[in-house]
Amino acid sequence: MAIVRKTKSVHTLLEVMKQAGEALSVVDLVNRLDQEMNKTTVYRILDRLEDEGLLHSFQGKDGLKWYAQCQDCSTEHHTDMHPHFQCVQCGKTTCLPLEVTIPKVPNVKIQSASLLLTGLCEECLT
């Protein structure tokens, strides 16, 4: 894993992700961090942390980019090939601890894949 310069802004953003314990949309992150840094800084840090294998991103049902913490990724290879779940009622979005097998496709190299499952979360079912 690459050495990450832990600036105050990087530390703050990583702490927000850690405390959330679930995926956060880029809009949510910008809003949560608006007192500490501007939108451009948030986007720049997110891109850098994704490149460094600390965060991964995926498209939510609304077209927004969502971010979650990586598990065992590096700058060379993201190992976050798992589905994500987004509740259509409350919006809670999480990584699902399920393994997904990406099929081999002749004459192409697949570098990433995304699977978003939508429905009602446990809290919204009751």
N, C-alpha and C positions, 0 to 999 in steps of 0.2 A: 504494500500500500504506500502511496506517495506521502511525503511529509507535508502536512497541512499547516500553513501559517495560521496560528490561532489568534487572529486579530480580535478585538472586542466585538466587532460586528459578526464575525464567523461564530464566535463563542455564543453570542446572544441568539443567533438563528438556530444553532444546534441545540441549545437549551430549550427553546420553544418547541422544536420537533420532539425532543426527549420527553418533555412534560406532557405534550399532547398524547403521546402513545398511540397515535393513529395517523393516517395520511391527512395532509392539509393541502388545500388548494392554494395556488399562488395568490389569489385574491385575499384569502384568509391570512396568509403569511404577511402580505403587504399591510393589511389592516392591523394585525397584531404588533407589527414592528414599526408603525408609522411615527412613534415618538423617538425611536432610536436611530432610524436610518431612512433614507428616501427609497422610493420604488426602484430606481435604477440600481442602487446598491444591493437590494434584496435579489433582483434578477441576476446580477453579476455573481453574487455569492452562491445562489442556487445552481447556476451553470457550472461554477468551479467545483462545488461539492459533488455534483453529479459526475463530472469528469474524473474526480479523484476517488470515486467509488464509495462515497459516504452516504449519498442519497440516490434514489431512483425515482423516475417520474413516469406517469401514465396519464392518458386522457380520461376524464370523467364523463358521465352521461351528458353533462351540459357543455361539453367541449373544452372545459377549463383543464389546465395542466395541474395535476396533483403530485405531491412529493411525499415520500416515505423514507425511513431510514433503511439503509442497506444492511445485509447480513453477509459478511465474508466476501465482499466485492473488492475489486482493485481497479487501478487506472486502466489496466489492460483488458479486464473482463468483468462484466456484471453477471452475477449468478442469480439475479432476482427474476427468474422465469416462473412466476406464480400468478394466479389470478387475483383480482381485487374485487371487493364487494362494495357497492354503494347503495344505501337505503334511499328509496324514492320518496319516503315521507320526511325523515329527519335530516337526511344528507350525510350521515355518518359514513365514512369511507375507510375501509381497512384492507390490509394485505391478508389473503387467505393462505394458511400454511399447508397448501396442497401442491404437489409436484405435477407439473404439466410437461408432457412430452411433445416437443415440436417435431413434426414429421420431416423427414429428409426430402428435399425437393431437388430433382436432377438439374444440374447446370446452374444452380444459384447458391449463394452463401447467405443464409439468414443471420442477421446480426441482432435483431431484436423482435420481440413479439409482445402483444398486449391482449389480455383477456379481462373484460370487465363484466361482472355479473351484477344485475340490479334486482331489487326486490325489497322486502321489509326485514329490518333487523330484529333481533330478539326483543328489544324494548318496544318497538312499534307494533309487534305482533300481539302484544297484550293489551 
